[in-house]
Amino acid sequence: METGYVHAADILKALGHPVRLHIADILSRQEACVCNLSARLGYRQPYISQQLAELRQAGLLSARRDGGFTFYRLRDARLAGLIALARTLAGEDSPGVCGAVESSCAEKTTDCAAQPSAGISVSEAAFNRRQ
């Protein structure tokens, strides 16, 4: 099998998990650390870290350290188009993934200790995710 297809399949497999796809969609708009993503998605930080590890292993993310925090972003901006296409094919018209917390997705936080939830609590994010 051609190497290009194998690598393409690896990318699609990495994005084939709903939470990883959601994380990639958020990171297509801005960089974020684990605590930001945890607050936005309503999952515990270790779970978010596991999903980020899968995305990094597939070569989809880059990271930068800032103090005690690691901020992640998509390595290639073209992935945003792939994510948007997948959402369109799935029948989702909304360009954003954060729903009721869209405004907090626009905020950048470099100090998670001072603002661990990027403006919302984990319980609020979980509530919004169920809506």
C-alpha positions, -999 to +999 in steps of 0.1 A: +000+000+000+012+035-008+028+054+021+006+084+014-026+064+021-012+050+053-004+084+066-038+098+055-055+069+072-035+076+104-047+113+103-083+102+098-080+076+126-066+103+150-095+126+142-120+097+143-128+101+180-154+127+188-135+143+216-102+144+196-122+160+167-137+185+191-102+193+206-088+197+171-117+220+161-110+242+192-072+242+184-080+252+148-092+286+162-066+292+189-040+275+210-050+261+244-035+243+274-050+211+290-068+231+317-085+254+291-096+223+271-108+205+302-129+235+312-144+239+277-152+203+271-161+192+306-137+163+309-110+157+335-075+169+326-059+134+325-085+124+298-078+155+278-041+148+281-046+113+267-065+126+237-038+153+231-012+126+232-030+107+204-032+138+183+005+146+189+015+110+181-003+114+148+017+145+141-013+168+141-003+191+170+026+213+179+033+225+214+050+254+232+059+257+268+051+289+288+061+286+324+045+255+338+020+252+310+021+236+276+000+252+249-012+232+219-022+242+184-028+225+151+005+219+132-012+225+098-040+250+094-054+230+065-068+205+091-094+232+100-108+228+065-109+190+069-128+194+102-152+219+087-159+196+058-165+166+082-190+188+102-207+199+070-210+163+058-224+154+092-252+180+087-239+205+113-243+240+101-227+257+131-192+270+124-183+269+161-181+239+185-184+256+218-221+264+217-231+284+247-195+290+257-184+304+223-173+337+240-150+319+263-134+300+234-122+334+221-104+341+253-067+332+256-055+324+291-019+320+298-023+316+336-045+286+343-039+289+380-054+324+380-082+315+356-084+277+354-117+276+336-113+303+310-144+319+324-166+289+331-165+260+355-161+224+345-197+218+357-209+246+335-190+233+305-205+198+311-240+213+314-235+233+282-222+202+264-254+183+273-276+211+260 
